[in-house]
Amino acid sequence: MSDLQKNLTAAGASAESAEKIAGIIKAAAQAAALTPVELNRCLRIGADEARRIYYWEKKHAPLLPAGGGERLKEIKKLFTDRGLAADDERFKHILLEAPSLLFLPASTIEDNIKSLCRFPGLPAIDEETYRRAALKQPRLLCLRPQTIADNIRGLVNHPALCGREGKPLLKCREYIAAALKRPQLLYQLPETLAANVSGVVSHPALKDDDGKPLFTTETYLQTALKKPQLFLHAPETVVEHVTRFLRHPAFADENGNSLIKAGDYRKAVLRHPALLLQNPDLAAANISGVVNHPLLAAADGSPLTSRAEYVRAALKQASLFIITPDTVVGKINGIIRHPDLSGTDGRPVIDKAACLKAALKMPALFVILPETIAANVNGVVRHPALQNEQGQPMFKREDYIRAAIRQPSLLVQAPQTVAEHVTIIKDLLLKEEICPDTAAVADFCLTNPITMVLGSDNLKSRYLYAYAKRRRGEKPGKKIIADTKGKMRDYLAQSDFSADLPERDYERLYRRHRIVVADGRANVLAPRTASVYGIDIIRSLRAGKEK
């Protein structure tokens, strides 16, 4: 006697009735071509579900056809009539996961679907989307719409998932969208899911470097909405995963200190929630595989990048912990060898070391398609707004690629954005008569590629005056490097206006006017800027003292 028959008898069914019910399931299993092992799984039904089956069979027996195969066909029709799940494997899964469906009339199942999708007080649910979700979790079709609705509202309004003012942090529509991706959530008790979330947020082992919780309720909910299976993970599971990740020996320097700080890991997870599900050992293998890959080595066999550099890049682009080394190498080679990123002679403009260095500065290059990068480059070179007086392109493709590899964000920015920035620079250079023609403007942009991605006109203008001085053959003015107060003070001490200037005034000057060198290869700070911001303020400070 099977578990089903024992539990049916315990629920009050006669031996004959229990055998009849088991026979219906066996007939359906035979129609679905289930193996003997799978059939035993179908008959291994607990007491609660057995009572439900007995109740349904007793209630609907006059309405249902006798054969289990016929009942299975009725259930199939609910989906196949709408073009869903045409293969028999899906329906074998239905029979394995929810054999009790055989004892519900198709009309009742259909009514349950339609009722939930238009349930009062809940956002409307797309029927086709819900049917797809039900194919993954057939148990949903056995539940009353009221039960599922109560589960949804119970979690959204749970006190543990509300803000300080008692306002729910979860929106009903967002949670339903997430739950349809992970249908198991719809029949889980709200208390269980809420306990999982609050347990992660308040766990003493999940703290950042300042001793604050690694996740707030709001940030963890937003992460879980993107990866709904996180709602199902017990706090201990998340703690074990995070601890293994942060303490993994592959993510440590030569002294054994972790290269990944808890705060940086949190930022990476918030940007890419899949990282919280990635196996730490597999992530470590992906990192080591790239660092030690033979195709990413110098001529002498030494790695072109260090583990620390690549881990820092991966924390900015967390998918690098997930994608395989061969995928990363393929991206690098794809950029180098792409025909639209090569010279007119067909030879690569970018070498492997330069490409890898650029990708470490802009980790998005590791994941963007080479075709997209090539399209961005061609879009700038051929942009109608970036032409010289003869109607020819301002930039040669090889020259622009060499400049872009020094400023890698140019490779990922939309051509229209770059064109707008270059147009601003061009108009300003020609208006100020710093450059005589478009060719000189192009030379300026290629010399200082950072200007093509900056949105601040003030910072751009700092480049312009220094560039004008170099073109006129003048010596560059003295740089003010405000990385230390001492250097600022030493420079100002050479001015007549700075005599006997108190230390606190230097401090105020440093705090209010922090002037830095933006590019070490060029004198990008105009001396005129130093006089305007430095000497005038010293005068005002001294005038204030005399008063």
C-alpha positions as CSV (number, residue, x, y, z in Angstrom):
1,M,0.0,0.0,0.0
2,S,1.4,3.4,-1.0
3,D,1.8,6.5,1.3
4,L,-1.2,8.0,-0.5
5,Q,-3.5,5.1,0.2
6,K,-2.4,5.0,3.9
7,N,-3.1,8.7,4.3
8,L,-6.4,8.5,2.5
9,T,-7.5,5.7,4.7
10,A,-6.5,7.8,7.8
11,A,-8.5,10.7,6.4
12,G,-11.6,8.6,6.3
13,A,-11.6,7.1,2.8
14,S,-12.6,3.5,2.4
15,A,-9.9,1.1,1.0
16,E,-11.9,0.9,-2.2
17,S,-12.0,4.7,-2.6
18,A,-8.3,5.0,-1.8
19,E,-7.4,2.4,-4.4
20,K,-9.6,4.2,-6.9
21,I,-7.8,7.5,-6.3
22,A,-4.4,5.8,-6.5
23,G,-5.5,4.2,-9.7
24,I,-6.4,7.6,-11.3
25,I,-2.9,8.9,-10.5
26,K,-1.3,5.7,-11.9
27,A,-3.4,6.0,-15.1
28,A,-2.3,9.6,-15.5
29,A,1.3,8.6,-14.8
30,Q,1.1,6.0,-17.5
31,A,-0.4,8.5,-20.0
32,A,2.5,10.9,-19.2
33,A,5.1,8.1,-19.6
34,L,6.4,8.4,-16.0
35,T,9.1,6.0,-14.8
36,P,8.3,3.7,-11.8
37,V,10.5,5.9,-9.7
38,E,8.5,9.0,-10.7
39,L,5.3,7.2,-10.1
40,N,6.3,6.4,-6.6
41,R,7.1,10.0,-6.1
42,C,3.6,10.9,-7.2
43,L,2.1,8.5,-4.7
44,R,4.3,9.7,-1.8
45,I,1.7,12.3,-0.7
46,G,1.5,13.6,2.8
47,A,-1.6,13.6,5.1
48,D,-2.7,17.2,4.4
49,E,-2.7,16.8,0.7
50,A,-4.3,13.4,0.9
51,R,-7.2,14.9,2.9
52,R,-7.5,17.6,0.2
53,I,-7.6,15.0,-2.5
54,Y,-10.2,12.9,-0.7
55,Y,-12.4,16.0,-0.2
56,W,-12.1,17.1,-3.8
57,E,-12.6,13.6,-5.2
58,K,-15.7,13.1,-3.0
59,K,-17.1,16.5,-4.0
60,H,-16.4,16.4,-7.7
61,A,-16.5,12.6,-8.5
62,P,-19.8,12.8,-10.4
63,L,-18.3,15.6,-12.6
64,L,-14.9,14.1,-13.4
65,P,-14.2,11.5,-16.0
66,A,-13.0,8.2,-14.6
67,G,-9.7,7.9,-16.3
68,G,-6.6,9.7,-15.0
69,G,-5.3,10.1,-18.6
70,E,-8.5,12.0,-19.5
71,R,-8.1,14.3,-16.5
72,L,-4.5,15.1,-17.4
73,K,-5.7,16.0,-20.9
74,E,-8.1,18.5,-19.5
75,I,-5.4,20.2,-17.4
76,K,-3.1,20.3,-20.5
77,K,-5.8,22.1,-22.4
78,L,-5.8,25.0,-20.0
79,F,-2.3,25.8,-21.2
80,T,-2.0,24.4,-24.8
81,D,-5.1,26.3,-26.0
82,R,-3.1,29.5,-25.2
83,G,0.1,28.3,-26.9
84,L,1.9,27.6,-23.6
85,A,4.1,24.5,-22.8
86,A,3.5,22.4,-25.9
87,D,6.0,19.7,-24.8
88,D,4.9,16.8,-22.6
89,E,7.9,17.3,-20.3
90,R,6.2,20.3,-18.8
91,F,3.0,18.3,-18.0
92,K,5.1,15.5,-16.5
93,H,6.4,18.1,-14.2
94,I,2.9,19.2,-13.3
95,L,1.9,15.6,-12.4
96,L,5.1,15.1,-10.3
97,E,4.7,18.4,-8.4
98,A,0.9,18.5,-7.9
99,P,-0.9,15.2,-8.6
100,S,-3.8,16.5,-6.6
101,L,-4.7,18.7,-9.6
102,L,-6.2,15.5,-11.2
103,F,-9.1,15.8,-8.7
104,L,-10.0,19.4,-9.5
105,P,-12.3,20.1,-12.5
106,A,-10.6,22.1,-15.2
107,S,-13.3,24.8,-14.8
108,T,-12.4,25.2,-11.1
109,I,-8.7,25.6,-12.0
110,E,-9.6,28.1,-14.7
111,D,-11.8,30.1,-12.4
112,N,-9.0,30.2,-9.8
113,I,-6.6,31.6,-12.4
114,K,-9.0,34.3,-13.6
115,S,-10.1,35.2,-10.0
116,L,-6.5,35.8,-8.8
117,C,-5.5,37.8,-11.9
118,R,-8.4,40.2,-11.1
119,F,-8.5,39.9,-7.3
120,P,-10.0,43.0,-5.6
121,G,-7.4,45.1,-3.8
122,L,-4.5,43.6,-5.8
123,P,-2.9,45.1,-9.0
124,A,-4.1,43.3,-12.1
125,I,-1.9,40.3,-13.1
126,D,-1.4,39.3,-16.7
127,E,-3.0,35.9,-17.2
128,E,-0.5,34.5,-19.6
129,T,2.4,35.5,-17.2
130,Y,0.6,33.8,-14.3
131,R,0.0,30.6,-16.3
132,R,3.7,30.5,-17.1
133,A,4.5,30.9,-13.4
134,A,2.0,28.1,-12.6
135,L,3.7,25.8,-15.0
136,K,6.8,26.2,-12.9
137,Q,5.0,25.8,-9.6
138,P,1.8,23.8,-10.2
139,R,0.9,23.8,-6.5
140,L,-0.4,27.4,-7.1
141,L,-3.3,25.9,-9.1
142,C,-4.4,24.0,-6.1
143,L,-4.7,27.0,-3.8
144,R,-7.7,29.3,-3.5
145,P,-7.1,32.8,-4.9
146,Q,-7.9,34.2,-1.4
147,T,-5.0,32.3,0.1
148,I,-2.5,33.6,-2.5
149,A,-3.8,37.2,-2.1
150,D,-3.4,36.9,1.7
151,N,0.2,35.8,1.3
152,I,1.0,38.7,-1.0
153,R,-0.7,41.4,1.2
154,G,0.6,39.7,4.4
155,L,4.2,40.2,3.3
156,V,3.8,43.6,1.8
157,N,2.2,44.9,5.0
158,H,4.3,43.0,7.4
159,P,5.5,45.2,10.3
160,A,9.1,43.9,9.9
161,L,9.2,45.2,6.4
162,C,7.9,48.8,7.1
163,G,9.8,52.0,7.5
164,R,10.0,54.2,10.5
165,E,6.6,55.7,10.0
166,G,5.0,52.3,9.5
167,K,4.8,52.8,5.7
168,P,5.5,49.5,3.7
169,L,8.8,49.5,2.0
170,L,7.6,46.9,-0.5
171,K,5.2,47.9,-3.2
172,C,2.5,45.4,-4.1
173,R,3.0,45.6,-7.8
174,E,6.8,45.2,-7.5
175,Y,6.6,42.2,-5.3
176,I,4.0,40.5,-7.5
177,A,6.4,41.0,-10.5
178,A,9.2,39.5,-8.5
179,A,7.1,36.6,-7.3
180,L,6.0,35.7,-10.8
181,K,9.7,35.1,-11.6
182,R,10.0,32.9,-8.5
183,P,6.4,31.5,-8.1
184,Q,7.3,29.6,-5.0
185,L,7.0,32.9,-3.1
186,L,3.3,33.0,-3.7
187,Y,2.5,30.0,-1.5
188,Q,5.2,30.7,1.2
189,L,3.9,32.1,4.5
190,P,4.5,35.8,4.9
191,E,6.0,35.3,8.4
192,T,8.7,33.0,7.0
193,L,9.8,35.4,4.2
194,A,9.7,38.4,6.5
195,A,11.8,36.5,9.1
196,N,14.4,35.7,6.4
197,V,14.7,39.4,5.4
198,S,14.8,40.8,8.9
199,G,17.2,38.1,10.0
200,V,19.7,39.1,7.3
201,V,19.4,42.8,8.1
202,S,19.9,42.4,11.9
203,H,22.4,39.5,11.9
204,P,25.5,40.4,14.0
205,A,27.9,38.8,11.6
206,L,26.8,41.1,8.7
207,K,28.4,44.4,9.6
208,D,30.5,46.8,7.5
209,D,33.9,48.2,8.5
210,D,32.2,50.9,10.7
211,G,30.2,48.3,12.6
212,K,26.9,49.3,10.9
213,P,24.6,46.7,9.3
214,L,25.8,45.6,5.9
215,F,22.2,46.0,4.5
216,T,19.2,48.0,5.6
217,T,15.8,46.6,5.2
218,E,15.2,48.8,2.2
219,T,18.4,48.0,0.4
220,Y,18.0,44.3,1.0
221,L,14.4,44.3,-0.2
222,Q,15.5,46.2,-3.4
223,T,18.2,43.5,-3.9
224,A,15.7,40.7,-3.3
225,L,13.2,42.2,-5.8
226,K,15.9,41.8,-8.5
227,K,16.8,38.3,-7.4
228,P,13.6,37.0,-5.8
229,Q,15.2,33.7,-4.5
230,L,16.9,35.8,-1.8
231,F,13.5,36.0,-0.1
232,L,13.8,32.3,0.4
233,H,17.3,32.2,1.7
234,A,17.6,31.8,5.5
235,P,19.9,34.4,7.3
236,E,22.5,31.7,8.0
237,T,22.8,30.9,4.3
238,V,23.4,34.5,3.5
239,V,25.9,35.0,6.3
240,E,27.8,31.9,5.3
241,H,28.0,33.1,1.7
242,V,29.1,36.7,2.6
243,T,31.7,35.4,5.1
244,R,33.2,33.0,2.7
245,F,33.4,35.7,0.0
246,L,35.1,38.3,2.2
247,R,37.5,35.8,3.7
248,H,38.3,33.8,0.6
249,P,42.1,33.3,0.3
250,A,41.9,34.1,-3.5
251,F,40.8,37.6,-2.6
252,A,43.7,38.4,-0.2
253,D,47.0,40.1,-0.8
254,E,50.4,38.7,-0.1
255,N,50.0,39.5,3.6
256,G,46.7,37.7,3.9
257,N,44.7,40.9,4.1
258,S,41.4,40.8,2.2
259,L,41.3,42.9,-0.9
260,I,37.5,43.2,-0.5
261,K,36.1,45.5,2.2
262,A,32.6,44.8,3.4
263,G,31.4,48.3,2.3
264,D,32.8,47.7,-1.2
265,Y,31.2,44.3,-1.4
266,R,27.8,45.8,-0.4
267,K,28.1,48.4,-3.2
268,A,28.9,45.6,-5.7
269,V,25.9,43.6,-4.5
270,L,23.6,46.6,-4.8
271,R,24.7,47.2,-8.3
272,H,24.7,43.5,-9.3
273,P,22.5,41.4,-6.9
274,A,23.5,38.1,-8.6
275,L,26.8,38.4,-6.8
276,L,25.0,37.5,-3.6
277,L,24.1,34.2,-5.2
278,Q,27.5,33.5,-6.8
279,N,29.5,30.6,-5.4
280,P,32.6,32.2,-3.7
281,D,34.9,29.4,-5.0
282,L,33.6,29.8,-8.5
283,A,34.1,33.6,-8.3
284,A,37.6,33.1,-7.0
285,A,38.4,30.7,-9.9
286,N,37.1,33.3,-12.4
287,I,39.3,36.0,-10.9
288,S,42.4,33.8,-10.8
289,G,41.7,32.5,-14.3
290,V,41.8,35.9,-15.8
291,V,44.9,37.1,-13.9
292,N,46.8,33.9,-14.8
293,H,45.4,33.4,-18.3
294,P,48.2,32.7,-20.8
295,L,46.6,34.9,-23.4
296,L,46.7,37.9,-21.0
297,A,50.5,37.7,-20.3
298,A,53.4,39.8,-21.4
299,A,56.1,38.5,-23.7
300,D,58.1,37.2,-20.7
301,G,55.1,35.3,-19.4
302,S,54.3,37.7,-16.5
303,P,50.7,38.7,-16.0
304,L,49.6,42.0,-17.5
305,T,47.5,42.7,-14.4
306,S,47.7,42.0,-10.7
307,R,45.1,40.2,-8.6
308,A,44.5,43.4,-6.6
309,E,43.9,45.5,-9.8
310,Y,41.5,43.0,-11.2
311,V,39.6,42.6,-8.0
312,R,39.2,46.4,-7.8
313,A,37.8,46.4,-11.3
314,A,35.5,43.5,-10.4
315,L,34.1,45.4,-7.4
316,K,33.1,48.2,-9.9
317,Q,31.7,45.7,-12.5
318,A,30.5,42.8,-10.3
319,S,29.7,40.6,-13.3
320,L,33.5,40.0,-13.5
321,F,33.1,37.7,-10.5
322,I,30.5,35.7,-12.5
323,I,31.7,35.5,-16.1
324,T,34.3,33.0,-17.1
325,P,38.0,33.8,-17.9
326,D,37.5,32.7,-21.5
327,T,34.7,35.2,-21.9
328,V,36.8,38.0,-20.6
329,V,39.7,37.1,-22.9
330,G,37.3,36.9,-25.8
331,K,36.1,40.4,-25.1
332,I,39.7,41.8,-25.0
333,N,40.6,39.9,-28.2
334,G,37.3,41.0,-29.8
335,I,38.2,44.7,-29.2
336,I,41.8,44.4,-30.4
337,R,40.9,42.5,-33.6
338,H,37.7,44.1,-34.6
339,P,38.0,45.4,-38.1
340,D,36.4,48.8,-37.2
341,L,38.9,49.2,-34.4
342,S,41.9,48.6,-36.7
343,G,44.0,50.9,-38.8
344,T,43.6,51.4,-42.6
345,D,46.2,48.7,-43.1
346,G,44.1,46.3,-41.1
347,R,46.5,46.1,-38.2
348,P,45.3,46.5,-34.7
349,V,45.6,50.1,-33.3
350,I,45.3,48.9,-29.7
351,D,47.7,46.4,-28.2
352,K,46.8,43.9,-25.6
353,A,48.4,45.7,-22.6
354,A,46.8,49.0,-23.5
355,C,43.4,47.4,-23.9
356,L,43.6,45.6,-20.6
357,K,44.8,48.8,-18.9
358,A,41.9,50.7,-20.3
359,A,39.4,48.0,-19.3
360,L,40.7,48.1,-15.7
361,K,40.0,51.8,-15.7
362,M,36.6,51.3,-17.3
363,P,35.5,47.8,-16.3
364,A,32.4,48.0,-18.4
365,L,34.7,47.3,-21.4
366,F,35.0,43.7,-20.1
367,V,31.3,43.1,-20.6
368,I,30.2,45.3,-23.6
369,L,30.2,43.8,-27.0
370,P,33.1,44.8,-29.2
371,E,30.5,45.6,-31.9
372,T,29.0,48.2,-29.6
373,I,32.4,49.8,-28.9
374,A,33.1,49.9,-32.6
375,A,29.7,51.5,-33.3
376,N,30.5,54.2,-30.7
377,V,33.9,54.9,-32.3
378,N,32.4,55.0,-35.8
379,G,29.5,57.1,-34.6
380,V,31.9,59.8,-33.3
381,V,34.3,59.7,-36.3
382,R,31.4,59.9,-38.8
383,H,29.2,62.3,-36.8
384,P,27.9,65.1,-39.1
385,A,28.5,67.7,-36.3
386,L,32.2,66.7,-36.1
387,Q,33.5,67.9,-39.5
388,N,36.2,70.4,-40.6
389,E,35.8,73.3,-43.0
390,Q,36.1,71.0,-46.0
391,G,33.3,68.7,-44.8
392,Q,35.8,65.9,-43.8
393,P,35.7,64.2,-40.4
394,M,37.5,66.1,-37.6
395,F,39.2,62.9,-36.3
396,K,41.0,60.2,-38.1
397,R,39.8,56.8,-36.8
398,E,43.2,55.6,-35.7
399,D,43.9,58.9,-33.8
400,Y,40.5,58.9,-32.1
401,I,41.0,55.2,-31.0
402,R,44.4,56.0,-29.5
403,A,42.9,59.0,-27.6
404,A,39.9,56.9,-26.5
405,I,42.1,54.1,-25.1
406,R,43.7,56.7,-22.8
407,Q,40.2,57.9,-21.8
408,P,38.3,54.6,-21.9
409,S,34.9,56.2,-21.1
410,L,34.9,57.5,-24.7
411,L,34.6,53.9,-25.9
412,V,31.3,53.4,-24.0
413,Q,29.7,56.8,-24.3
414,A,27.0,57.5,-27.0
415,P,28.4,59.3,-30.0
416,Q,25.8,62.0,-29.6
417,T,27.1,62.8,-26.1
418,V,30.7,63.0,-27.2
419,A,29.7,65.2,-30.2
420,E,27.9,67.6,-27.9
421,H,30.9,68.0,-25.7
422,V,33.3,68.4,-28.6
423,T,31.0,71.0,-30.1
424,I,31.1,73.1,-26.9
425,I,35.0,72.9,-26.8
426,K,35.2,73.7,-30.5
427,D,32.9,76.8,-30.2
428,L,34.9,78.1,-27.2
429,L,38.3,77.5,-28.7
430,L,37.4,79.3,-31.9
431,K,35.5,82.1,-30.1
432,E,38.5,82.8,-27.9
433,E,40.8,82.6,-30.9
434,I,42.9,80.0,-29.1
435,C,42.7,77.7,-32.1
436,P,42.7,79.1,-35.7
437,D,40.8,76.2,-37.3
438,T,39.0,72.9,-36.7
439,A,42.3,70.9,-37.2
440,A,43.8,72.7,-34.2
441,V,40.6,71.9,-32.2
442,A,40.9,68.3,-33.1
443,D,44.5,68.3,-31.9
444,F,43.5,69.8,-28.6
445,C,40.8,67.2,-28.1
446,L,43.1,64.3,-29.0
447,T,45.8,65.7,-26.7
448,N,43.4,66.1,-23.8
449,P,40.8,63.3,-24.4
450,I,39.3,63.8,-20.9
451,T,37.7,67.1,-22.2
452,M,35.5,65.1,-24.5
453,V,33.6,63.4,-21.7
454,L,33.4,66.2,-19.1
455,G,30.2,68.2,-18.7
456,S,31.6,71.1,-16.8
457,D,32.6,74.1,-18.9
458,N,34.6,75.6,-16.0
459,L,36.9,72.5,-15.9
460,K,37.2,72.5,-19.7
461,S,38.3,76.2,-19.7
462,R,41.2,75.3,-17.4
463,Y,42.6,73.2,-20.3
464,L,42.1,75.9,-22.9
465,Y,44.4,78.7,-21.5
466,A,47.2,76.3,-20.8
467,Y,46.8,74.8,-24.3
468,A,46.9,78.3,-25.8
469,K,50.2,79.1,-23.9
470,R,51.8,75.9,-25.3
471,R,50.8,76.8,-28.8
472,R,52.3,80.2,-28.5
473,G,55.6,78.7,-27.2
474,E,55.3,80.3,-23.8
475,K,56.5,78.5,-20.7
476,P,53.7,77.0,-18.7
477,G,52.8,78.9,-15.6
478,K,53.5,77.6,-12.1
479,K,51.1,74.8,-11.2
480,I,49.1,74.9,-8.0
481,I,48.9,71.4,-6.6
482,A,46.5,71.4,-3.8
483,D,47.1,67.8,-2.6
484,T,48.9,69.2,0.4
485,K,48.4,72.5,2.2
486,G,52.2,72.9,2.4
487,K,52.6,73.1,-1.4
488,M,49.8,75.6,-1.6
489,R,51.4,77.7,1.2
490,D,54.9,77.5,-0.5
491,Y,53.5,78.8,-3.7
492,L,51.5,81.6,-2.2
493,A,54.6,82.6,-0.1
494,Q,56.3,83.8,-3.3
495,S,53.6,86.4,-3.7
496,D,53.9,89.9,-2.3
497,F,50.4,89.7,-1.1
498,S,51.1,86.7,1.2
499,A,53.5,88.3,3.6
500,D,52.8,87.4,7.2
501,L,49.6,85.6,6.2
502,P,48.4,83.6,9.2
503,E,48.2,79.8,9.1
504,R,44.4,79.8,9.5
505,D,44.0,82.0,6.4
506,Y,46.0,79.5,4.4
507,E,43.6,76.9,5.8
508,R,40.6,78.9,4.7
509,L,42.1,79.4,1.3
510,Y,42.8,75.7,0.9
511,R,39.3,74.7,1.9
512,R,37.5,77.2,-0.2
513,H,39.6,77.0,-3.4
514,R,40.9,73.5,-3.9
515,I,42.8,73.7,-7.3
516,V,44.2,70.4,-8.6
517,V,46.0,69.2,-11.7
518,A,43.6,67.0,-13.7
519,D,46.1,65.5,-16.1
520,G,49.8,64.9,-15.2
521,R,50.8,64.8,-18.9
522,A,49.9,68.5,-19.4
523,N,49.8,71.8,-17.6
524,V,46.1,71.9,-17.3
525,L,45.9,74.6,-14.6
526,A,45.9,78.1,-16.0
527,P,48.2,80.6,-14.2
528,R,45.4,83.1,-14.7
529,T,43.1,80.9,-12.6
530,A,45.7,80.9,-9.8
531,S,45.9,84.7,-9.8
532,V,42.1,85.2,-9.9
533,Y,41.4,82.6,-7.1
534,G,44.6,83.0,-5.1
535,I,45.8,86.6,-5.1
536,D,42.4,88.2,-5.0
537,I,41.4,86.1,-2.0
538,I,44.6,86.9,-0.2
539,R,43.9,90.6,-0.9
540,S,40.4,90.2,0.6
541,L,41.8,88.4,3.6
542,R,44.4,91.1,4.2
543,A,41.9,93.8,3.7
544,G,39.7,92.2,6.3
545,K,42.6,92.1,8.7
546,E,43.4,95.7,8.2
547,K,39.9,96.7,9.0
